Amino acid sequence: MVIDPGLFPNGIVRYRTWLAKLKTKNLIYLIMDSVWYLYNSSMITNAQLQSDSNELLDSNQPNVKLPDWFSDKHITDFFKYEEDALEQHWIEKGLAVNETAMTFYDAEIKPILHSEAHQELVTDYKMLVGDVFNFETIFRDNNWNYEMNNDFQIKHQDIIAKYRAVYSLNLTKWQEAFSALKAFC
């Protein structure tokens, strides 16, 4: 099954339905045991993984090693949806982040994207929701960082408050959907 709100906003679909919708001839995909479906992405290449560097040896090593012909591509580290991931609703939060960012783009950025008078606002909005670290810092964690500092948040406090509420509603929706899915399984 696949969760892709961009292509299938009404819910979960079978992976073959999802693949058919992609309409691509050159697709590499990995079907895994269903318990290993959360992932962190990095740009660590296979060559770097084989390095004698203490830094890499001490870091978390991916549990997926791509073939050598794919060695300099994106590496994804899969892990189980249990313990912290399950208890802290990592999937539901990720889906809520994606959905809220898409809503923000459609409602706030897209209408002013090509307006000369609004380019500074477009830049600020892109920085706010176009960077997942900034987005999560502001909307998910109600926090700040060096880009999303107090001045930035005061300047955009109304839009931030609006989309914190949107994020919260989306998170609740996804938590309910996952609860229903768990009950079904």
N, C-alpha and C positions, 0 to 999 in steps of 0.2 A: 504494500500500500504506500501511497505517496501523499504527503501534505504539501501543496504548492498553491498558496492563496492567490498568487499572481495569475496562474493559469486556470485554477479551479477554485474560485472564491466560495463555492457552496459546500466544500467539504473534501473529505479524503476520497481518493480514487485508486483504482488498481494501477500498478506500475506500468502495465502494457498500454493502458489508456493514456497515461502521462507521456510515455515514450512516443506514442502515435501523435500526440498533440505537438511535440517538439519539432516534428517534421525535419529531422536532420539525418543525413546519410552517414556522417562520421561521428558517431557517438560511442564513447567508451563509458561503460557504467559498471558498477560493482554491486551485486546483489549479495547481501550479508545475512547472517543469522539475525533474526529480528531483535535480539537483545543488544546488539552492537550498533545502535543507530544514531547516537549522538556523536558529534565530531568537533574537533578543533582543527583549523586549517593553519598551515604554515608554509613557508617557502624553503624548507630544509630539503636539500636534494639528497639523493642516495649517496653521492660522493661525500657530502658532509656527514652523513650518518656513519660512513665507514672511516671517518677521520679519527685520528688518535687524540684529538683535542679533549682535554679534561672538561671543558665547558659543555660540550655536547654529550660526553659520557655521563656527566652528572645531571643533565636535563632529562625530562620525560621523553622517552623514545617512542616514536609512533609504533602501533601494533600492526600497521599495514606498510609493507615495503613494496613499492611499485617495481615492475620489471625494468631492467637497465635501459631498454629502448624508450622508456618513459621517465628516465631518471631526473630530468631537470624540470619537471612539471610540478604542479601543485600537489603537495603531500597532505593527506588528511588522516588524522588520528581518530579512530573510532573508539568509543567507550560505552559501557553499559548504562542504561537508564535505571539507576538504582541509587540508594543512599542519598548523598547530597543532591545529585541531579534530580532524583525523583521527589525528594522532600521539599526542595526549593523550586520545583516546577520550571526547570531550565527550558524544556521544549515549549511549554505554554508561554513563557516569557519571551522566548525568541520569536514565536509566531505573533505575539502581540506587538513586539517591536517592529517586525516586518509590516504588519498590517497598518499600524499607526503611521509608520514612515510613508507608506504608499498613499494613505489618506491625506497626510500633510502635503505631500507632493502634488496630488491632484487638486486639492482645495486651496493651497496657499502659494505654491511655487509656480505651477503650470500657468495660472492666469496672468502672472506678471513676468514670466520668464523672459519675454522679448521686449518688455517695456524699458525704454531708456531711462525713464524717471525712477524706476524701481531697482536698478542694478545693485545698489548697496544692500538693499533689503534681500534681494535674491542671494547675494553672496553670504549674508548672515544666515539666511535660512538653509542654504546648502551646507554651511559649516555646522549648523545645529542638527540637521537630520541626515545629511549625506555622509557623515562619519559615525559609524555605529558606536564607537567609544563615546563620542559627545552625546549622541542620542540616549544611550543607556545611562550615562552620568546624569543627565538632566531629567529625563522622563521616567525611567525605571527606578533610579536610585535617589532621585531628589537631592542631587549633590552638585558639586562644581569641580572644574579642573582649570588649568591655565588658560584655555581658550574660552571655556564657558564660565568665566569669572563673574564676580558680583555685578560689575558694570554691565556686562553683556546680558545677564539675567534680568536686571532692573529694566534695561532698554526694551527687552522682549517679554516682560512679565505676563502680559495678557495672553499672548499666543502660547507661552509655556504653560500657563495654568489651564488653558483650553485643551492642549494636547496631553497634559498629564491626566486629565479626566478621560480623554479618549483612550489613552493607553490602559488606564485602569479598567474601563469597560471591556476593552478587547481582551485583557488578561482574564477577567472574570468569564468571558465567553469561552475562551480556550480552555480554562480550567474545568468549566462545566462540560465542554465537549469531551475532554479527556476522561472525566469521571464517567460519563455515559459510555464511552468506548471501553473503559475498564470493566464496567458492569456488563457490557455486551460480550466481552471476551470471557 
